[in-house]
Amino acid sequence: MNQSVIKALNLLNYFSVDTPELTLKEIANKADIPKPTAYRLLSALESGDFLYKTKENEHDSKYRLGLKLLELGQIVADQLEIREMALPDMQKLAGDINEVIHLVIVNQGEATYIEKVDSSRALRLNTRVGKSSPLYLGSGPKMLLAHMSREQQETILGESELHHPVNRGTIDQKAMLEELETIYADGYAYSIGEQDADTTGISYPIYDYSDRVIAALAVSGLSSRFAGDNLKRLKAETKETAETISRKLGYRGPDF
């Protein structure tokens, strides 16, 4: 990471409950850096809304933590709550069906995997906690994209050429928009070989108390096991688990 970025972010550590406001001079002294350097770093944080200036004169300036930190903190808190609520049910589902279970959310225009429970089968997937991927690849990401507005979908899909990493082809935007409509209507998403060859994924939405889709519960495994009666079982148990997690988060939708 750029050293200037690290130095700037480290300045935030000097603020606390007991010292919510600091002057330029105080910050420079604590960081043991010249005032002009401190001012440059603080100005960068201020431009990103990580700090705001409460007072400025020719001799000194005062700063407080900005609202961007509150926004980011709320995102982290929400993620931790979802993970904490969902993990026991994900573990139970993994024990029942012995497939890989993922919890996926939208993060800065991408899909981010925030929890994963592995199966006991020998299966290597290109997923890990913290990994981000395009919202048009995989059942979990597509489920999340399907619950966005058409304007948001077109913006995300139109930002760049849509590439398929497994077969190295391109994805037609119009066809993807039609698929998203189907996902929304059917209530679940399905993918075959989109992130990993010879694998299939199915996903169901997780709702919060405000009836908003905030995550996708995804099950992934070898495509040979996602067929016939076993596919029906996988879909039924995944849907039931997603509904259980949604209820924990306060969802009281029409089907509950």
C-alpha positions in Angstrom: 0.0 0.0 0.0 1.2 3.5 -0.7 3.1 4.9 2.3 1.3 8.2 2.2 -2.1 6.4 2.4 -0.9 4.5 5.4 0.4 7.6 7.1 -2.9 9.4 6.5 -5.0 6.6 7.8 -2.8 6.2 10.9 -3.7 9.8 11.9 -7.3 8.6 12.5 -6.0 6.5 15.4 -5.3 9.6 17.4 -9.0 10.4 17.8 -10.9 8.7 20.6 -14.0 9.0 22.8 -11.9 11.1 25.2 -10.3 13.2 22.4 -12.9 13.6 19.7 -11.3 16.8 18.4 -7.7 17.5 17.7 -5.8 20.5 16.3 -3.3 20.4 13.5 -0.5 21.0 15.9 -1.6 18.3 18.3 -1.8 15.7 15.4 1.5 16.7 14.0 3.1 16.4 17.5 1.5 13.0 18.1 2.6 11.7 14.7 6.0 13.4 15.0 5.8 14.9 11.6 6.1 18.5 10.3 2.9 20.6 10.4 2.9 21.0 6.5 3.0 17.3 6.1 0.3 16.8 8.6 -1.8 19.4 6.9 -1.4 17.7 3.5 -2.4 14.3 4.9 -5.4 15.7 6.9 -6.6 17.6 3.8 -6.6 14.3 1.9 -8.7 12.7 4.6 -11.0 15.7 4.7 -11.6 15.5 1.0 -12.7 11.9 1.4 -15.1 12.9 4.3 -13.0 10.9 6.8 -12.4 14.1 8.7 -14.1 17.4 8.8 -12.7 20.7 9.9 -14.4 22.4 12.8 -12.2 25.5 13.0 -9.5 27.1 10.9 -7.4 30.3 11.3 -4.0 31.5 10.4 -2.5 29.8 13.4 -4.1 26.3 13.6 -7.0 24.1 12.5 -9.3 21.7 14.4 -10.6 18.3 13.1 -13.2 15.7 14.0 -13.9 12.3 12.5 -16.1 12.5 9.5 -19.4 10.8 8.5 -17.7 8.5 6.0 -16.3 6.5 8.9 -19.9 6.2 10.3 -21.1 4.9 7.0 -18.2 2.4 6.7 -18.7 1.3 10.3 -22.3 0.6 9.7 -21.5 -1.5 6.7 -19.0 -3.6 8.8 -21.6 -3.9 11.6 -24.2 -5.1 9.2 -21.8 -7.7 7.7 -20.8 -8.9 11.1 -24.5 -9.2 12.1 -25.4 -11.2 9.0 -22.4 -13.5 9.4 -23.1 -14.1 13.1 -26.8 -14.8 12.4 -26.2 -16.9 9.3 -23.2 -19.1 10.3 -25.0 -21.7 12.5 -27.6 -22.3 9.8 -24.9 -22.4 7.1 -23.1 -25.1 9.1 -26.2 -27.1 9.6 -27.0 -26.9 5.9 -23.5 -28.0 5.0 -23.8 -30.9 7.4 -27.1 -31.9 5.8 -26.2 -31.7 2.1 -22.4 -31.9 2.2 -21.9 -29.1 -0.3 -20.0 -25.8 -0.1 -22.1 -23.0 1.4 -21.4 -19.2 0.7 -22.8 -16.0 2.0 -22.5 -13.2 -0.5 -23.2 -9.5 -0.3 -22.9 -6.4 -2.5 -19.9 -4.3 -1.8 -18.9 -1.3 -3.9 -20.5 -2.6 -7.0 -19.2 -6.1 -6.7 -20.2 -9.3 -5.0 -18.1 -10.1 -1.9 -18.0 -13.5 -0.2 -18.2 -12.8 3.6 -18.6 -16.4 4.9 -18.0 -19.9 3.6 -18.5 -23.4 5.0 -16.7 -26.2 3.2 -17.9 -29.7 2.5 -16.0 -32.9 3.3 -15.8 -33.7 -0.4 -12.6 -33.2 -2.4 -13.6 -30.0 -4.2 -11.5 -26.9 -4.9 -13.5 -23.8 -5.6 -12.1 -20.4 -6.7 -13.8 -18.7 -3.7 -12.7 -17.5 -0.3 -13.9 -15.2 2.4 -13.2 -11.6 1.3 -13.1 -12.4 -2.4 -14.9 -10.1 -4.7 -16.3 -11.0 -8.1 -18.5 -9.4 -10.8 -22.2 -9.4 -10.0 -22.9 -11.1 -13.3 -20.9 -14.3 -12.5 -22.2 -17.1 -10.2 -25.6 -17.8 -8.7 -25.0 -15.7 -5.5 -23.9 -12.5 -7.3 -26.6 -12.8 -9.9 -29.2 -13.2 -7.2 -28.1 -9.9 -5.7 -28.0 -8.1 -9.1 -31.5 -9.4 -9.9 -32.9 -7.5 -6.9 -31.4 -4.2 -8.0 -33.2 -1.6 -10.0 -33.1 -1.9 -13.8 -31.1 1.3 -13.9 -28.5 -0.1 -11.5 -28.3 -3.3 -13.5 -27.7 -1.5 -16.7 -25.1 0.7 -15.1 -23.2 -2.3 -13.7 -23.4 -4.4 -16.8 -22.6 -1.5 -19.1 -19.4 -0.4 -17.3 -17.2 -2.8 -19.3 -17.3 -5.8 -21.6 -18.7 -8.8 -19.7 -16.1 -11.6 -19.7 -16.7 -15.3 -18.8 -13.5 -16.4 -17.0 -14.0 -20.2 -17.5 -14.7 -20.4 -21.3 -13.1 -17.1 -22.0 -16.1 -15.9 -23.9 -18.2 -12.7 -23.6 -21.6 -12.4 -22.1 -24.4 -10.6 -23.9 -25.8 -7.8 -21.8 -29.4 -8.1 -23.2 -29.4 -11.9 -22.4 -28.1 -11.2 -18.9 -30.9 -8.7 -18.3 -33.4 -11.2 -19.4 -31.8 -13.8 -17.1 -32.0 -11.4 -14.2 -35.7 -11.0 -14.8 -36.2 -14.7 -14.7 -34.2 -15.0 -11.4 -36.3 -12.3 -9.8 -39.5 -14.0 -10.9 -38.4 -17.5 -9.9 -37.0 -16.5 -6.6 -33.7 -18.3 -7.0 -30.5 -18.2 -9.2 -28.8 -21.0 -11.0 -25.3 -21.1 -12.5 -23.3 -23.8 -14.3 -19.5 -23.4 -14.7 -19.5 -19.7 -14.4 -16.7 -19.3 -11.8 -15.3 -22.8 -11.7 -15.5 -25.5 -14.4 -17.8 -28.5 -13.8 -19.5 -26.8 -10.9 -23.1 -25.7 -10.4 -24.4 -23.2 -7.9 -27.9 -22.3 -6.6 -28.8 -19.3 -4.5 -31.7 -17.9 -2.6 -32.2 -14.3 -1.2 -31.8 -13.3 2.4 -34.0 -10.4 3.5 -33.8 -8.1 6.4 -36.5 -6.5 8.5 -37.2 -3.8 5.9 -38.0 -6.5 3.2 -34.7 -5.7 1.4 -32.4 -8.4 0.0 -29.1 -7.9 1.8 -27.3 -11.2 1.0 -27.5 -14.3 -1.0 -27.2 -17.9 0.3 -25.3 -19.9 -2.3 -24.7 -23.7 -2.5 -22.0 -24.9 -4.9 -20.7 -28.3 -5.9 -19.9 -30.7 -8.7 -22.5 -30.4 -11.5 -23.0 -34.1 -11.5 -24.6 -33.9 -8.1 -27.0 -31.0 -9.1 -29.5 -33.1 -11.0 -32.8 -35.0 -10.6 -34.2 -35.6 -7.1 -31.0 -34.4 -5.4 -31.3 -31.0 -7.1 -34.8 -30.7 -5.8 -33.6 -31.5 -2.3 -30.7 -29.0 -2.6 -33.1 -26.3 -3.7 -35.6 -27.0 -1.0 -33.1 -27.1 1.8 -31.2 -24.0 0.6 -34.5 -22.1 0.3 -35.6 -23.1 3.8 -32.2 -22.1 5.3 -32.3 -18.7 3.6 -35.8 -18.2 5.0 -34.6 -19.1 8.5 -31.8 -16.6 8.3 -34.1 -14.0 7.0 -36.5 -14.5 9.9 -33.6 -14.1 12.3 -32.9 -10.7 10.7 -36.5 -9.6 11.3 -38.0 -10.4 7.9 -41.8 -10.9 8.0 -42.6 -11.1 4.3 -45.7 -12.4 2.6 -44.6 -16.0 2.6 -43.7 -16.2 6.3 
